[in-house]
Amino acid sequence: MSMPPADCSAAMKAKAGEGASRTVLEKFLQFMSIATMLMTVPQVVSVWGGGGGASVSVVSWGAYLFSACLWFVYGLKKRDKTIYLNCIGWIALDAAIIIGALLHR
């Protein structure tokens, strides 16, 4: 039986989320997910407050919502909080934009 290379053995021993501390990349991804959600809030405000629903592509935001739902399911299956918790926010924002765009056309 052959042994894996030394640089792979540590990764094989520690499963994601099981006692392993969050990596710099994971922390950065968490930050970026929150930051991009905050950048989406003005779009929600524009659609709901200013009647900007006519200029919003429901098809595009529907694709974003569908993608967020798929990532949510994937995150749950992988038990990865970095993925599925952020998807809750994205699902809410995407749905708010779609509903607002449909109501304010």
N, CA, C and O atoms as a GROMACS GRO file, in nm:
protein
  420
    1MET      N    1   0.084  -0.117   0.000
    1MET     CA    2   0.000   0.000   0.000
    1MET      C    3   0.089   0.123   0.000
    1MET      O    4   0.182   0.132   0.080
    2SER      N    5   0.060   0.217  -0.089
    2SER     CA    6   0.145   0.336  -0.098
    2SER      C    7   0.091   0.445  -0.007
    2SER      O    8  -0.029   0.451   0.022
    3MET      N    9   0.179   0.531   0.038
    3MET     CA   10   0.145   0.642   0.126
    3MET      C   11   0.126   0.767   0.042
    3MET      O   12   0.195   0.786  -0.058
    4PRO      N   13   0.033   0.854   0.081
    4PRO     CA   14   0.017   0.980   0.008
    4PRO      C   15   0.137   1.070   0.035
    4PRO      O   16   0.207   1.053   0.135
    5PRO      N   17   0.161   1.166  -0.052
    5PRO     CA   18   0.271   1.260  -0.029
    5PRO      C   19   0.253   1.330   0.106
    5PRO      O   20   0.141   1.348   0.152
    6ALA      N   21   0.364   1.368   0.167
    6ALA     CA   22   0.361   1.428   0.301
    6ALA      C   23   0.276   1.553   0.306
    6ALA      O   24   0.211   1.578   0.408
    7ASP      N   25   0.273   1.631   0.200
    7ASP     CA   26   0.196   1.755   0.204
    7ASP      C   27   0.046   1.730   0.195
    7ASP      O   28  -0.032   1.822   0.224
    8CYS      N   29   0.003   1.613   0.158
    8CYS     CA   30  -0.139   1.580   0.149
    8CYS      C   31  -0.191   1.514   0.276
    8CYS      O   32  -0.312   1.515   0.302
    9SER      N   33  -0.104   1.457   0.355
    9SER     CA   34  -0.151   1.379   0.469
    9SER      C   35  -0.222   1.464   0.573
    9SER      O   36  -0.319   1.417   0.633
   10ALA      N   37  -0.177   1.585   0.595
   10ALA     CA   38  -0.244   1.672   0.694
   10ALA      C   39  -0.384   1.707   0.648
   10ALA      O   40  -0.478   1.710   0.728
   11ALA      N   41  -0.399   1.732   0.519
   11ALA     CA   42  -0.531   1.766   0.465
   11ALA      C   43  -0.625   1.648   0.475
   11ALA      O   44  -0.745   1.666   0.495
   12MET      N   45  -0.572   1.528   0.460
   12MET     CA   46  -0.656   1.409   0.466
   12MET      C   47  -0.700   1.382   0.610
   12MET      O   48  -0.809   1.328   0.633
   13LYS      N   49  -0.617   1.418   0.706
   13LYS     CA   50  -0.649   1.389   0.846
   13LYS      C   51  -0.756   1.482   0.901
   13LYS      O   52  -0.841   1.439   0.979
   14ALA      N   53  -0.754   1.607   0.860
   14ALA     CA   54  -0.848   1.704   0.915
   14ALA      C   55  -0.960   1.729   0.814
   14ALA      O   56  -0.935   1.776   0.703
   15LYS      N   57  -1.080   1.699   0.853
   15LYS     CA   58  -1.194   1.730   0.769
   15LYS      C   59  -1.232   1.875   0.792
   15LYS      O   60  -1.208   1.931   0.899
   16ALA      N   61  -1.290   1.937   0.689
   16ALA     CA   62  -1.330   2.076   0.701
   16ALA      C   63  -1.434   2.091   0.811
   16ALA      O   64  -1.533   2.018   0.818
   17GLY      N   65  -1.410   2.188   0.898
   17GLY     CA   66  -1.505   2.216   1.004
   17GLY      C   67  -1.489   2.131   1.128
   17GLY      O   68  -1.559   2.156   1.226
   18GLU      N   69  -1.401   2.034   1.129
   18GLU     CA   70  -1.383   1.947   1.244
   18GLU      C   71  -1.255   1.984   1.317
   18GLU      O   72  -1.150   1.923   1.295
   19GLY      N   73  -1.264   2.083   1.403
   19GLY     CA   74  -1.150   2.122   1.483
   19GLY      C   75  -1.047   2.205   1.408
   19GLY      O   76  -0.957   2.260   1.471
   20ALA      N   77  -1.059   2.215   1.279
   20ALA     CA   78  -0.965   2.295   1.203
   20ALA      C   79  -1.007   2.441   1.210
   20ALA      O   80  -1.124   2.474   1.194
   21SER      N   81  -0.910   2.529   1.234
   21SER     CA   82  -0.943   2.670   1.238
   21SER      C   83  -0.968   2.720   1.096
   21SER      O   84  -0.922   2.660   0.999
   22ARG      N   85  -1.042   2.828   1.085
   22ARG     CA   86  -1.073   2.883   0.954
   22ARG      C   87  -0.947   2.938   0.890
   22ARG      O   88  -0.867   3.005   0.955
   23THR      N   89  -0.930   2.910   0.764
   23THR     CA   90  -0.814   2.958   0.692
   23THR      C   91  -0.832   3.106   0.656
   23THR      O   92  -0.941   3.161   0.668
   24VAL      N   93  -0.724   3.167   0.613
   24VAL     CA   94  -0.730   3.306   0.569
   24VAL      C   95  -0.826   3.319   0.451
   24VAL      O   96  -0.902   3.415   0.443
   25LEU      N   97  -0.822   3.222   0.361
   25LEU     CA   98  -0.913   3.225   0.246
   25LEU      C   99  -1.058   3.218   0.291
   25LEU      O  100  -1.141   3.293   0.240
   26GLU      N  101  -1.089   3.129   0.384
   26GLU     CA  102  -1.227   3.117   0.434
   26GLU      C  103  -1.273   3.246   0.500
   26GLU      O  104  -1.388   3.288   0.482
   27LYS      N  105  -1.186   3.309   0.577
   27LYS     CA  106  -1.220   3.436   0.641
   27LYS      C  107  -1.244   3.544   0.535
   27LYS      O  108  -1.338   3.623   0.547
   28PHE      N  109  -1.159   3.547   0.432
   28PHE     CA  110  -1.175   3.645   0.326
   28PHE      C  111  -1.304   3.620   0.248
   28PHE      O  112  -1.375   3.715   0.213
   29LEU      N  113  -1.335   3.494   0.219
   29LEU     CA  114  -1.460   3.462   0.149
   29LEU      C  115  -1.582   3.503   0.230
   29LEU      O  116  -1.679   3.554   0.175
   30GLN      N  117  -1.576   3.482   0.361
   30GLN     CA  118  -1.686   3.524   0.448
   30GLN      C  119  -1.703   3.676   0.441
   30GLN      O  120  -1.815   3.726   0.427
   31PHE      N  121  -1.592   3.748   0.450
   31PHE     CA  122  -1.597   3.894   0.442
   31PHE      C  123  -1.655   3.939   0.308
   31PHE      O  124  -1.742   4.026   0.304
   32MET      N  125  -1.607   3.880   0.199
   32MET     CA  126  -1.654   3.920   0.066
   32MET      C  127  -1.801   3.888   0.044
   32MET      O  128  -1.871   3.964  -0.022
   33SER      N  129  -1.848   3.779   0.099
   33SER     CA  130  -1.989   3.746   0.085
   33SER      C  131  -2.076   3.851   0.154
   33SER      O  132  -2.177   3.895   0.099
   34ILE      N  133  -2.035   3.890   0.272
   34ILE     CA  134  -2.111   3.993   0.344
   34ILE      C  135  -2.099   4.127   0.273
   34ILE      O  136  -2.197   4.200   0.260
   35ALA      N  137  -1.978   4.160   0.228
   35ALA     CA  138  -1.957   4.288   0.159
   35ALA      C  139  -2.041   4.296   0.032
   35ALA      O  140  -2.102   4.399   0.006
   36THR      N  141  -2.044   4.189  -0.047
   36THR     CA  142  -2.122   4.194  -0.170
   36THR      C  143  -2.273   4.195  -0.142
   36THR      O  144  -2.350   4.252  -0.219
   37MET      N  145  -2.314   4.133  -0.033
   37MET     CA  146  -2.455   4.144   0.005
   37MET      C  147  -2.489   4.288   0.038
   37MET      O  148  -2.593   4.340  -0.003
   38LEU      N  149  -2.400   4.355   0.112
   38LEU     CA  150  -2.423   4.496   0.146
   38LEU      C  151  -2.426   4.582   0.021
   38LEU      O  152  -2.500   4.680   0.015
   39MET      N  153  -2.346   4.548  -0.080
   39MET     CA  154  -2.347   4.623  -0.206
   39MET      C  155  -2.476   4.599  -0.284
   39MET      O  156  -2.510   4.678  -0.372
   40THR      N  157  -2.548   4.493  -0.253
   40THR     CA  158  -2.673   4.462  -0.322
   40THR      C  159  -2.792   4.534  -0.258
   40THR      O  160  -2.894   4.553  -0.323
   41VAL      N  161  -2.779   4.573  -0.134
   41VAL     CA  162  -2.888   4.641  -0.063
   41VAL      C  163  -2.937   4.765  -0.138
   41VAL      O  164  -3.058   4.785  -0.146
   42PRO      N  165  -2.849   4.852  -0.194
   42PRO     CA  166  -2.902   4.967  -0.270
   42PRO      C  167  -2.993   4.926  -0.387
   42PRO      O  168  -3.086   4.999  -0.420
   43GLN      N  169  -2.966   4.811  -0.448
   43GLN     CA  170  -3.053   4.763  -0.556
   43GLN      C  171  -3.192   4.730  -0.501
   43GLN      O  172  -3.293   4.761  -0.563
   44VAL      N  173  -3.195   4.666  -0.384
   44VAL     CA  174  -3.324   4.634  -0.320
   44VAL      C  175  -3.398   4.763  -0.287
   44VAL      O  176  -3.518   4.774  -0.313
   45VAL      N  177  -3.327   4.860  -0.231
   45VAL     CA  178  -3.389   4.989  -0.195
   45VAL      C  179  -3.439   5.060  -0.319
   45VAL      O  180  -3.547   5.119  -0.318
   46SER      N  181  -3.362   5.054  -0.426
   46SER     CA  182  -3.402   5.118  -0.551
   46SER      C  183  -3.530   5.056  -0.607
   46SER      O  184  -3.619   5.127  -0.653
   47VAL      N  185  -3.537   4.925  -0.604
   47VAL     CA  186  -3.654   4.856  -0.658
   47VAL      C  187  -3.778   4.884  -0.573
   47VAL      O  188  -3.885   4.911  -0.626
   48TRP      N  189  -3.762   4.877  -0.441
   48TRP     CA  190  -3.877   4.894  -0.352
   48TRP      C  191  -3.911   5.039  -0.323
   48TRP      O  192  -4.029   5.073  -0.308
   49GLY      N  193  -3.812   5.124  -0.314
   49GLY     CA  194  -3.837   5.262  -0.275
   49GLY      C  195  -3.858   5.357  -0.390
   49GLY      O  196  -3.943   5.446  -0.383
   50GLY      N  197  -3.781   5.340  -0.496
   50GLY     CA  198  -3.786   5.435  -0.605
   50GLY      C  199  -3.863   5.389  -0.726
   50GLY      O  200  -3.865   5.459  -0.827
   51GLY      N  201  -3.926   5.276  -0.718
   51GLY     CA  202  -4.003   5.227  -0.832
   51GLY      C  203  -3.915   5.188  -0.950
   51GLY      O  204  -3.956   5.203  -1.066
   52GLY      N  205  -3.795   5.138  -0.923
   52GLY     CA  206  -3.703   5.102  -1.029
   52GLY      C  207  -3.718   4.961  -1.079
   52GLY      O  208  -3.624   4.904  -1.134
   53GLY      N  209  -3.833   4.903  -1.062
   53GLY     CA  210  -3.853   4.764  -1.101
   53GLY      C  211  -3.848   4.739  -1.250
   53GLY      O  212  -3.816   4.628  -1.293
   54ALA      N  213  -3.878   4.840  -1.330
   54ALA     CA  214  -3.882   4.821  -1.475
   54ALA      C  215  -3.742   4.803  -1.532
   54ALA      O  216  -3.725   4.741  -1.638
   55SER      N  217  -3.641   4.856  -1.464
   55SER     CA  218  -3.505   4.848  -1.518
   55SER      C  219  -3.428   4.726  -1.469
   55SER      O  220  -3.309   4.711  -1.497
   56VAL      N  221  -3.496   4.638  -1.395
   56VAL     CA  222  -3.430   4.521  -1.337
   56VAL      C  223  -3.466   4.397  -1.420
   56VAL      O  224  -3.583   4.376  -1.453
   57SER      N  225  -3.367   4.317  -1.452
   57SER     CA  226  -3.390   4.194  -1.526
   57SER      C  227  -3.433   4.083  -1.430
   57SER      O  228  -3.352   4.033  -1.351
   58VAL      N  229  -3.559   4.047  -1.437
   58VAL     CA  230  -3.611   3.940  -1.352
   58VAL      C  231  -3.546   3.807  -1.389
   58VAL      O  232  -3.525   3.721  -1.303
   59VAL      N  233  -3.514   3.789  -1.516
   59VAL     CA  234  -3.449   3.665  -1.559
   59VAL      C  235  -3.310   3.653  -1.494
   59VAL      O  236  -3.275   3.546  -1.444
   60SER      N  237  -3.233   3.760  -1.496
   60SER     CA  238  -3.099   3.757  -1.435
   60SER      C  239  -3.108   3.731  -1.285
   60SER      O  240  -3.038   3.644  -1.233
   61TRP      N  241  -3.192   3.806  -1.217
   61TRP     CA  242  -3.203   3.788  -1.072
   61TRP      C  243  -3.265   3.653  -1.038
   61TRP      O  244  -3.236   3.596  -0.932
   62GLY      N  245  -3.351   3.600  -1.127
   62GLY     CA  246  -3.404   3.465  -1.108
   62GLY      C  247  -3.293   3.361  -1.117
   62GLY      O  248  -3.292   3.263  -1.043
   63ALA      N  249  -3.199   3.383  -1.209
   63ALA     CA  250  -3.085   3.292  -1.222
   63ALA      C  251  -2.997   3.300  -1.097
   63ALA      O  252  -2.946   3.198  -1.050
   64TYR      N  253  -2.978   3.422  -1.044
   64TYR     CA  254  -2.900   3.437  -0.920
   64TYR      C  255  -2.969   3.364  -0.804
   64TYR      O  256  -2.904   3.298  -0.723
   65LEU      N  257  -3.102   3.376  -0.798
   65LEU     CA  258  -3.177   3.310  -0.691
   65LEU      C  259  -3.165   3.158  -0.704
   65LEU      O  260  -3.143   3.088  -0.605
   66PHE      N  261  -3.180   3.109  -0.824
   66PHE     CA  262  -3.168   2.964  -0.848
   66PHE      C  263  -3.029   2.916  -0.807
   66PHE      O  264  -3.015   2.812  -0.742
   67SER      N  265  -2.927   2.990  -0.846
   67SER     CA  266  -2.790   2.955  -0.812
   67SER      C  267  -2.770   2.956  -0.660
   67SER      O  268  -2.707   2.866  -0.605
   68ALA      N  269  -2.823   3.057  -0.592
   68ALA     CA  270  -2.810   3.064  -0.446
   68ALA      C  271  -2.878   2.945  -0.378
   68ALA      O  272  -2.829   2.893  -0.279
   69CYS      N  273  -2.991   2.904  -0.434
   69CYS     CA  274  -3.061   2.787  -0.378
   69CYS      C  275  -2.978   2.659  -0.396
   69CYS      O  276  -2.970   2.576  -0.306
   70LEU      N  277  -2.917   2.645  -0.513
   70LEU     CA  278  -2.831   2.529  -0.537
   70LEU      C  279  -2.712   2.529  -0.442
   70LEU      O  280  -2.678   2.426  -0.384
   71TRP      N  281  -2.647   2.645  -0.426
   71TRP     CA  282  -2.533   2.655  -0.335
   71TRP      C  283  -2.576   2.628  -0.191
   71TRP      O  284  -2.500   2.569  -0.114
   72PHE      N  285  -2.698   2.670  -0.154
   72PHE     CA  286  -2.750   2.645  -0.020
   72PHE      C  287  -2.760   2.494   0.005
   72PHE      O  288  -2.716   2.445   0.108
   73VAL      N  289  -2.818   2.423  -0.090
   73VAL     CA  290  -2.831   2.278  -0.077
   73VAL      C  291  -2.694   2.212  -0.071
   73VAL      O  292  -2.670   2.123   0.011
   74TYR      N  293  -2.603   2.256  -0.158
   74TYR     CA  294  -2.467   2.202  -0.158
   74TYR      C  295  -2.398   2.228  -0.024
   74TYR      O  296  -2.334   2.138   0.031
   75GLY      N  297  -2.412   2.348   0.028
   75GLY     CA  298  -2.352   2.381   0.158
   75GLY      C  299  -2.408   2.297   0.270
   75GLY      O  300  -2.334   2.254   0.359
   76LEU      N  301  -2.538   2.272   0.267
   76LEU     CA  302  -2.598   2.186   0.369
   76LEU      C  303  -2.544   2.044   0.359
   76LEU      O  304  -2.511   1.982   0.460
   77LYS      N  305  -2.536   1.992   0.237
   77LYS     CA  306  -2.485   1.856   0.218
   77LYS      C  307  -2.340   1.843   0.264
   77LYS      O  308  -2.301   1.741   0.319
   78LYS      N  309  -2.262   1.946   0.241
   78LYS     CA  310  -2.121   1.946   0.281
   78LYS      C  311  -2.102   1.990   0.427
   78LYS      O  312  -1.992   1.985   0.480
   79ARG      N  313  -2.211   2.033   0.489
   79ARG     CA  314  -2.208   2.087   0.626
   79ARG      C  315  -2.107   2.202   0.638
   79ARG      O  316  -2.030   2.210   0.733
   80ASP      N  317  -2.112   2.290   0.538
   80ASP     CA  318  -2.020   2.403   0.531
   80ASP      C  319  -2.096   2.532   0.560
   80ASP      O  320  -2.166   2.584   0.474
   81LYS      N  321  -2.080   2.582   0.682
   81LYS     CA  322  -2.151   2.703   0.722
   81LYS      C  323  -2.112   2.824   0.639
   81LYS      O  324  -2.193   2.913   0.617
   82THR      N  325  -1.987   2.828   0.593
   82THR     CA  326  -1.943   2.939   0.510
   82THR      C  327  -2.029   2.949   0.385
   82THR      O  328  -2.054   3.059   0.336
   83ILE      N  329  -2.073   2.838   0.334
   83ILE     CA  330  -2.156   2.838   0.213
   83ILE      C  331  -2.302   2.860   0.248
   83ILE      O  332  -2.362   2.956   0.200
   84TYR      N  333  -2.361   2.772   0.330
   84TYR     CA  334  -2.507   2.776   0.343
   84TYR      C  335  -2.559   2.894   0.422
   84TYR      O  336  -2.669   2.941   0.394
   85LEU      N  337  -2.487   2.943   0.520
   85LEU     CA  338  -2.537   3.059   0.594
   85LEU      C  339  -2.540   3.184   0.507
   85LEU      O  340  -2.634   3.263   0.514
   86ASN      N  341  -2.437   3.202   0.424
   86ASN     CA  342  -2.436   3.317   0.334
   86ASN      C  343  -2.546   3.306   0.229
   86ASN      O  344  -2.600   3.408   0.185
   87CYS      N  345  -2.577   3.186   0.189
   87CYS     CA  346  -2.681   3.168   0.088
   87CYS      C  347  -2.818   3.212   0.139
   87CYS      O  348  -2.902   3.254   0.060
   88ILE      N  349  -2.841   3.203   0.266
   88ILE     CA  350  -2.968   3.250   0.322
   88ILE      C  351  -2.985   3.399   0.293
   88ILE      O  352  -3.092   3.444   0.251
   89GLY      N  353  -2.878   3.475   0.315
   89GLY     CA  354  -2.883   3.618   0.285
   89GLY      C  355  -2.903   3.645   0.137
   89GLY      O  356  -2.981   3.733   0.099
   90TRP      N  357  -2.832   3.569   0.053
   90TRP     CA  358  -2.847   3.587  -0.091
   90TRP      C  359  -2.986   3.550  -0.139
   90TRP      O  360  -3.042   3.618  -0.225
   91ILE      N  361  -3.042   3.445  -0.086
   91ILE     CA  362  -3.177   3.405  -0.125
   91ILE      C  363  -3.276   3.515  -0.089
   91ILE      O  364  -3.365   3.547  -0.168
   92ALA      N  365  -3.262   3.572   0.030
   92ALA     CA  366  -3.352   3.680   0.074
   92ALA      C  367  -3.336   3.803  -0.016
   92ALA      O  368  -3.436   3.861  -0.059
   93LEU      N  369  -3.213   3.844  -0.044
   93LEU     CA  370  -3.191   3.961  -0.128
   93LEU      C  371  -3.240   3.939  -0.271
   93LEU      O  372  -3.308   4.025  -0.328
   94ASP      N  373  -3.207   3.825  -0.328
   94ASP     CA  374  -3.250   3.796  -0.465
   94ASP      C  375  -3.403   3.792  -0.474
   94ASP      O  376  -3.461   3.847  -0.568
   95ALA      N  377  -3.466   3.728  -0.377
   95ALA     CA  378  -3.614   3.720  -0.378
   95ALA      C  379  -3.675   3.859  -0.361
   95ALA      O  380  -3.775   3.891  -0.426
   96ALA      N  381  -3.616   3.942  -0.275
   96ALA     CA  382  -3.669   4.078  -0.256
   96ALA      C  383  -3.660   4.158  -0.385
   96ALA      O  384  -3.753   4.233  -0.417
   97ILE      N  385  -3.553   4.143  -0.459
   97ILE     CA  386  -3.538   4.215  -0.585
   97ILE      C  387  -3.639   4.163  -0.689
   97ILE      O  388  -3.702   4.242  -0.758
   98ILE      N  389  -3.653   4.034  -0.698
   98ILE     CA  390  -3.747   3.977  -0.796
   98ILE      C  391  -3.891   4.019  -0.764
   98ILE      O  392  -3.964   4.063  -0.852
   99ILE      N  393  -3.930   4.004  -0.640
   99ILE     CA  394  -4.067   4.040  -0.600
   99ILE      C  395  -4.091   4.188  -0.622
   99ILE      O  396  -4.194   4.228  -0.677
  100GLY      N  397  -3.995   4.271  -0.581
  100GLY     CA  398  -4.008   4.415  -0.600
  100GLY      C  399  -4.015   4.452  -0.747
  100GLY      O  400  -4.095   4.537  -0.786
  101ALA      N  401  -3.934   4.388  -0.829
  101ALA     CA  402  -3.936   4.418  -0.972
  101ALA      C  403  -4.069   4.380  -1.035
  101ALA      O  404  -4.121   4.451  -1.121
  102LEU      N  405  -4.124   4.268  -0.993
  102LEU     CA  406  -4.253   4.226  -1.049
  102LEU      C  407  -4.367   4.315  -1.002
  102LEU      O  408  -4.460   4.342  -1.078
  103LEU      N  409  -4.362   4.360  -0.878
  103LEU     CA  410  -4.469   4.445  -0.824
  103LEU      C  411  -4.461   4.589  -0.871
  103LEU      O  412  -4.564   4.657  -0.881
  104HIS      N  413  -4.341   4.638  -0.901
  104HIS     CA  414  -4.324   4.780  -0.934
  104HIS      C  415  -4.288   4.802  -1.080
  104HIS      O  416  -4.205   4.888  -1.111
  105ARG      N  417  -4.346   4.728  -1.168
  105ARG     CA  418  -4.323   4.746  -1.312
  105ARG      C  419  -4.414   4.851  -1.367
  105ARG      O  420  -4.409   4.880  -1.487
   0.00000   0.00000   0.00000
